């Protein structure tokens, strides 16, 4: 016995000396992924056969029916979470063994099994890995099967009538939208649960006044054809009545099988233009130039213009007139500028004439931490004197996703956008301030009507959450609704209408997802990004038909985009100043009613631009 023990110790020492060979290396069982069928998309409750292939890259032969040599395809970590998919598997976490009785080294083992699509439609990822029972798992190569459980109802936009231009109160002729049945089920007219209808997106009944013999206030028409099989086209024909007010009204629509599901949202809309509005002519003037990363601009009632440079300078100009005298260049103490961070937004107190308060949102080093902070200063002459912290702690700064736009709302509260500081998990943390829209009193105290988020330890500055990099914040004239403009990552820039306690999804969801508990954007850029930044509403008769439009600055696309707002949706209408001035950071309406733009190109090449609208 002692000899056996000694021999074992020698073998163990040799294994250690050779670099601790793994059990798989010692036993000669190895595999390499060799291919699999296309991922299946099948109707809920139905089944499909599926095959994966692995090459025997070891030295041992795989033998079906021989314990210790039979190679099975197992669910990773022996998970039993996928038994709903199992049909005829070896067990709840072993889907199949090799089709071949013997797979010699260098040969291909075929694993064929059956999957059932769960009744709950959705996407199911089944992770798989070969295993020799009682011996070893083979290499983990991240192989999985993505099963899509599908009801078979799908549609694709094909064509539609030209958008109508109507006189106030007039009724259009027939408008037709054509949709292809790209699913596996036949659409049958007159049968609930099988008839395809064209509905207003999100069941929005705002457009009921435009309805002319629609099926209901949010269903414009049913399919014209008695039966539409897979691959065939369905037509939806309807009329609309023009409102009395000249403007453009956009009906966002989407096919639906009522009682079953909405079909794909492909951005179908009909834009009804009511004639009579005047499109303005725009005249631009460079007001100031030679700036470095000019981020934001604000105006005092006495005519002075305040401009922030991200490096940390707060510039004061005598007025917003071209070439106006610079009265001061105030350095904000403690600024830590890097990437997107630094001295960013500036806002003048609504009662500035009596209290001289001015607010900034800035990235600073404080108490050994790099933070975003909202600071209140008192303007003394043309200089600034620190007054107090509005928000000192809790907002982490970062060179990416910093946010930091501040604006006073019509409610008299100070609103703040805060990016996730490069960590998306913060946006879904109800106790973090990053990745949020914040709302505080002017002294930093928490308004009593701020929402209490699920999972939060208490009421805080957080008003809404699930935001990535919000850089635009403005308020709709008349309604006072809060509009936020947000950078996406490589897709889905967004315009969001902020509601108390609303969760805007990031990083769980991007763009419109129509999921309970989350708020869809009023607009998103889809599969591209524009690098949207600041936003502002145009107010005043001087803007003609554009009065009430939302304009959004873009950095990557280097232009200004005009959006028309229709209840809970925004539609892009115009692209302005395309590549004329480089990256645009902020649009801000001045007290003179004209629009002021800041550029953010760097290297002292930035400027403030005034946009004047004239009619005719």
N, C-alpha and C positions, 0 to 999 in steps of 0.2 A: 504493500500500500504506500509506503514511504517513497518507493521508486516511481510509482504512478504520479504522486503529488509532485515530486521533483521534476518529472518530465513535463507536467502541466505548467509548472513555474517557468521552465526553460522556454516552452512555447509562448507563454505570455510575454516573457522578456523579449523574445524575438519579434513578437507583434508590436511591442512598444518601440523597439529599436527601429523597425521599418516604417514607423509613422502611424501606428494605430490603424491598421487596415479595417475597413468597415465590414459589417456582417455580410452585406451584399457582395463585396469584393471577395471575401473569403469563400462564400458559398457558390459563386459563379452564376447567380441569377441577375440578369440585367435586361433592360428593355429601352427602346427608343421609339418615340411617337412616329408613326408612318402614314397617318392620314385618317380622315373620317368623312362621313356623309355631310352634305350641306345641312345646316341647322334647320330643324323642321318647324313649320308653321301650320298648325292643324286646329280644327274646330274643337271647342271645349267638349270634353267627354269622349272624344274619339281617340283612336290609337294609331301608332305608326311603328314600323320596323326601322331600326337604326343600327349602323355598323361603325366601329372604330377598328383601326389596325395598329399593331405594335410589332416592331422587329425584335427578335431575340438576339441581343448583342452580348449575351453572356457565353459561358462555356458549358452550361448545363442544358439538356433537352427538356422542353416542356411536354409533359405527358398528361393528356386528359384522363381523369379517372384514377390517377395515382397520387395518393396523398403525399404532400411534400414535393411534388413535381407538377401538379396541376396549377396553371396560372389563371386566376380569376380577375375579372375587372371589378374593383371595389369602389365604393363611395369614399372619398377622402375622409380620414379621421373616423371611419366606421360610423358615419352619421346616419341616423334613421329619419332625417328630416324630409326625405324625398319619397317616402313610401306611397304617397298619393300618385306618383308617376309610375309605380312599379306594376308590370303585368308579366307574370311568369318568370320573375327573377329568381336567382338561386336563393336569395334571402332578402330581407329589407334593405341591406346595404351591400349586396353582391349582385351585380346586374347580369353577369354571364361568364361563362368560361370559353375557351377557344373552340371555334368550329372544327378546327383540324384536330385529329387524334394526337398527332405528334408535331411539334414545332422544333426543329433542330436549330442549333446556333446558326445565325445568318438568315433563318427563315422568317416569314411573316405570320403572326398570329391574328386571326380574325375574331372579333367579339361582336356578335349580333344579338340584339335584345329588343324588347318592345316597350314603348313609352305611351302613357296615357296623358292627354292634356287635361289639367285640372279644370273643374267647372268654373272656378274664379279666373276670368281671363287675365292675362298678364304674361310676364317674361320670367322664366324659371331657369336658373343656371345650375346644372348638375355637374359637380366636380368629380373626376374619376382618376383612378390610379391602379396599375396592375399589382397583384399581390400573390405570393405563394403562401397559402394558408399554413400556419404553424412554423413557417420558416422566416419569411421576410417580406416587407413591402419592396417593390421595385422602385426605380427612380420616379420622383415627383416632377412632372414636366408641365404642370399647370393646365392639363387637358380638361376641357369641360364641354358639355353639350348645352346649348341654349335652346330651350323649347319654348315656343310662343303658343300659348293657349288663346285661340282666336275664335270669334263668333262668325266670322266669314262675311261681315258687312264692311265693305270698303268702297270708296269713291275717289275719283280723280277729276279735277277740273279740266275741261276741254276747251270751252269757248264761252263767250257771252256777248250780248248786244252792246253797242256803243253807249257810253254813259250819256244820259239825257241832259239837255239844258232847257229849262222850262220857265215860263213867266210865272210870277207869284200866283198860287192857287190853281194852276193848270194841271191837267191830268196827262200823264205820258201815254204813248202808244204801248203796244206789247213789248215787254223786255224779256229776253230769254237767256237762261243760263243752262249750259249743257255739261252734264257730269257723266263720266264713264263708270260703269260698275266694274270695279277691279277686284271684287271679292269672289266668294264661291257660292253665295246665295243669290237666288233670283228675287228681284224687286217686283212685287205684285200690287197693282193699283187697287185701292178699295179694301185692302186687308190690313188691319192694324197689326203692327209688328213685322210687316213685310213691305209696306208701302214706303217708298222714299219720298221725303219732303225736303223743301228748302226752308231752313229756319233762320231766324235772326240769332246770331252767335250769343251764347250765354242766356238765351231766352229773354233777351232785353226787349222790353215793351215800349221803350222810349219812342220808337218810330211808328207807333200805332196811328198817329195823325196822318201818316203818309199812305196808309193802307187803302187799297181799292179792291174790294172783294177778295181779300186774302182769306186763307183758311182760319186764321186767328191772328191776334195782334203780333204774334212772334213766329208765325208760319206763313211765308208769302205764297207758297204754291206746293201742290203735290205733283208727282211725275205725270207727264201727259200720256205716256205709253201704257198700255194695259199690262205689259210684262216686259221686264228688262233683265235679260240673262247676263251671266258673267261675260265681260268683254264688250257688252253693248252699251250704247249711249242713252241716257235719259234726258229729257228736256223739261225745264221748269219755266213756265210763262206767267207773267204777272204785270200789274200796272202800279204806278205810284202817283200820288198827288203832291204837288210842290207846296211847301210852306209859304207863308206870306212874306217872310223876311229874306231878302237877298243874301245868299251865302252858298256854300257847298255842303251838302248833307251826305254822309257816307253810311250806307247800310252794310255792315259786316255780316256775312252770311256763311252758313255751313250746312251740308246735308245731314239729315237725321232719319233714323228709323225709330219713330216714336214707340216707346215702350220697350226698346231694346238698347240702342246706343246712338251717340253722335258718330258720324263718320269723320274722316280726316279733316283737320282745319288747314286749308291751303290759302288762307288770306283772300277769300272771295269777297269782293265788295262791289256795290253799285254806288257811284258818286252822282248825286242829283244836284246839279248847279241851278240855282234860282237866280235869274238875271236881275241886274239893277245895281249891283255893288261896283265900286270903282277900285281897280287895282292900282296901287300907288307906284310912282316912279321914285327910285332911291338915289340919293346923292350922298356920297361919302367924303369925309374930310378927315385928314390926320390931325388930331388935336395935340398930342404929345408924342415924341419919339425918342430914341436913344435909351429906352428902358431895358431892364434885364429881367426876363421872366415875370412880366406884369401879370398878377394873378386876379385881382379883384379891384373894383372901383365903387365908391360910395359918394354921396353928395350931401352937403349940409344945406340948411335952409338959407344961409347967408350967401350961397353960391359957391363956396369952396368945394374942391374936388379932392378926395382922398384916394390914393392908389397904393396897393401893396406890391412889392417885389419879393419873390420867394426867398431871396438871400437874406431878408430881414429888414428891409427898408419900408417905412411908411412915408410916402411922399404927399405933400400938401401943396395944391395949386390954388391960385387966386380964384379961378373959375374954370368952367369946362370949355371956354372959348379956345380956338386954335392958338397955340403959342403963349397961353397965359403964363404969368410969372410963377415959378416955383418958389413957394414961401418957406418951405422947410423940408429937410430930409431927416426923419426921426428913425433912429435905430432901435428896434424892439430888442430888449435885453434877453440873452440866453437862447437865441434862436439856434437850432441845430438843423441846418438845411442839407438835405441829401435826397437825390432822386425826386420823388413827388412831394417830399416833406419840406417844411420851412414856414415862412410867414405867408399865410394864404388869404383867408377871407377877412373882409372888413365890413362893419355895419355901423351906421349912425343911429343913436337912440331916437325914438320918435319924439321925445321931448328935449332934443339936443339944444334948442334955443334957450332953455332954462337950466338944464343940468350939465351941458357940455360933455356928455358921456359918448364914448366911442368904443366899440368892441372889436377884437380881432380873434381869429382862430389860428393858432400857431403851434409848430412843433418845437419843443424846448427841452433842454436838459434841466431837470429839477429834482431835487432830493435823490440824486444818483440814478435817475431813470429818464429815458427818452420818452416824452409824453406829448400828446396833443392837448392843448389847453385853450379854454376860452377866457380871455382876459378883458377887464374893463379899465379903460383909461379916461382921464379927464383931459380935455384939450385946453391947454393954457396958452393963450396967444395962438401961435402956430406950432407949439411944442406939445408933448404929451407927458402926463404924469400918471404913473401907475395908481389905480384906485383899489382894485380888488380882483380876486379870482372869481370868475363865475363858475367854471368847472376846472378844478385843479388836478384831480386824481381820477384814474380809472380809464382814461382814453390813451391807449398805447400808440406811439408813433412808429412809422416805418417808411422806408424809401418807396414802398409800393402800397397801393390801396389805402391812401391816407384820408381821403374825403375832405372834411374840414370846411364846408360851406356853412355860413351863418346868415340868417335872415330873420327879421321881425315879421311875425304874422299879423293878420288883422285882429287877432285875439290879444295882441299886446305881449305875447310870449316870444322868447328868443328860441328859434329852432336851429338845430345843429345837425349836419350830416357827418357821420363818422364811418370811415372804411374799416375793413376787417384787419388792417395792418398786416396783410400777407398770410393770415391764418383763418381759413374759412370756417373753422369750427366755432370761432367767436361769434359769428353771425347768428348761430342757433343757440347760443348760451344766454339764457334770459337774465343772467346776473352780470354779464359783461356789457360795457358801453360801446365796444367796437362792433362794426357791422350793423349799425342801428341808425334810426332817425331819433334825435333827442329833442326834448322840449322842456325849457326851464323858465322860471321867473327871472327878471333882470338881475336879481341878486344871487342867482344860482339855486334858490330853494325850489322844491319840487311842487308843481301845480297839483292841487287836490284832485283834479279830474284827469290826471295822467292815468293810463290803463295799468292794471296789475297783470303782468304776463304770467302764463302758466309756468310753474316751476321757479318763479322768482322769489327771493327771500323777502321782498317787500316792494312797495311802490318806489320807482326811481325816475331818473331823467328819461328813460327809454319810452318812446311813444310808439315805435314800430320797429320790426326786426327782420332778419333774413336779407340783409343788403350787403353787396360786395364792395363797391367803391363808388358811393354816391357823391357826385360833385355838383349837382345842380339842385336848386331848391327855389320854388317860387309859388305864388298863390294866385288862383284863378280870380279875375275880377268878377264881382257880383256874388259868386257862390262862396268865395274864400277857401275853396278846396286846395289842399296841399299837393303840389306836383313835385316829384323828385326825379332827377335824371341820373342814370347809373351806368358806369362802365361795365361791360361784360368782360369775359376773359378772351377767348378767341371766337366766341359767338354771343349773341343775345345781349347787346346793349338794351337798356330798358328805359321807358318812361312809366313811372308808377304814380298812381293816385293814392296818397297815404291816408289810411284810416287808423283809428285808435286800436292798438293791439294787433294790427295786421302783420302777418308773417309773409314775407315776399320770397321765401323759398331757398335763397342761397345758403349753403352750397348744395342742398339736396336737389333743388330744381332750378332750371334756368328757362326763361321765356314762359309762354303760356302752357300750362299743364292741366288746368281744370281739375285740380285735386282739392277735396274738402280740407279746410283748415289753412289753405294758402291763397294768397291774393295774386291773380294774374296781372301782368302789366297791361297798361293801356296801349302800349306799343312796344315791340321789340324788333331788333335788327335781323333776327333769324340767324342764318348760318355765317354771317359776317359781323365785323365790328366796325364802327365809325370812330370809336373813342369819344363818345359823347361826354360833354363837360357841363358848363353852366346852362341854365334855362331861364327865360323871362317871357312874360305875357306882354303883348302889345296892347296899349290902352290909349284911347283918344280917337276922335273923329279924323285926325290927320292921317291915320293909317287906312282909312277907307274900308274896303271889304276885308282887309287884314286885321281889323280891330278884333281883339279877343283871341288872336292866334298865339300859339306858343312857339318861340324861336329857341333853338338849341345850338350851341357851339360845338364843333367837332375838332379834335386834335389831329387824328390820323388822316381824315379826309380833308381837313383844312378848309372848312366851309361853314356856313350858317344854314340851318334847315328850319323851314317853317312847317308847323303842324297845325291842323285844324282839329278841334276837340269836339267829339260827339258823345255826350253823356260819359261813358266809361271807356271810350276808345279814342285814340289819337291817330290821325292819318297824315303821313308826310305829303305836303303839297308843293313845296318849292325848295330848290337848292340854290343858295345865294353866295356870292363872292367866292366861288369855287377856285381855290389855290391863289387867290388874289393877295392875301396878306399872311399866308402861312397858317400855323396852328392858332386856332381861336379858343380862348379859355373861358371868357365871361361875356355874356350880353347883359346890359343893365340899362333900364329906362331912367333917363335923367329927369330932373324937375321941369325941364323945358319940353318934355314929351318926346324927345328924340332918343334913339338907341345908341348906347356907347359899348364898344367892343374892346376887350383886351386881347393882345396876342401873347403867345408863350413860345417863342422861338429860341430865346437865349442869346448870349454873346452881344448884349447891348443893341440887339436888333429889334426890340419890341416897341409897341406903340399903343396909343389909345385912339380909336377911330370913332367918329360920330356919323350916324346914319340918319339922314333927314328924309322924310316921306313927303312927296308932293302929288297932287292929283292931275290927271290928264297926260 
